[in-house]
């Protein structure tokens, strides 16, 4: 993803840490961690989920297959 090169260093680190955590404890347990605020999205993003890397940035992803394959769709600066 071209947009990843423009992210702040701390966001890149958080983005690398998230899948490592999933591999270590599993997606179901990661969803319970309050810091990520993992949630299903609605509207035209139905079927997608998001996590927060910090207050401003979030990752939008989809979960596929029985073996839990995570595909990151985008990382964006979330507007409130």
N, C-alpha and C positions, 0 to 999 in steps of 0.2 A: 504494500500500500504506500503510495507516494506521500500521502498525508502524514504518515508516521515519522518521516524525517524532520518534519517541522514542529513536532511536539516538544515541550519542555522536558529536560532530562528526568525530572522526578516522575513525570507522567509515563515516560518510556519505561522506567524502572518498575513502576506499579503495574504496567501492562505486561511486563515479563514475569512478574511475581504471581499474578493471578492464575495462569495455566499451571504453574508449578504447584500452587496450592491445590488446584483441582486434581492433579495427578497424585498428590500426597494423601489427601483426605476424601476426595470424591466430590462431584458437583452437588450432590444433595446436602452434604455438610457445609460446603462453601456458601450455599444459598442461605444457610442459617446464620452466617456471620453478618452482624448488623452493619459493619463498615462498608460492605459492598452494596447494600440496598438492592439486591438482585430482585428484579420484578418483571413480570410479563408486560408487554406493551399492548396497546389497544389501537383501534382505528386501522389505518393503512399499514401499520406495523404489527398487526395480529400475527402471532406465530413467532415473533421475535422477542428477545429479552434484553434487558440492559442491566449493567452494573455501574457503579460510580467509582472512578479512580480517585477523585477528590470532589470538592464541592462544584467545581466548574466542568470537569471532563467526565464523560461516560463512554462506555463501550456498548455497542449494540451487537448482539450475537444471536445465532440460531443454534439449536441443539438438534442433531440428526442421529439416526440409527440407534439400535439397542445398546451399542457399546459407548454411547455418549461421545459424539464427535462435535467439537465446538468450532464454529466458523465465525470469525469476527467479520462483521459487515462494515462497521465504521467506528471510528473514534472521533468524537466531536466535542466541542465546547458547548455545553448545555446552557440554554438560555432559560431563565426562570421568569 
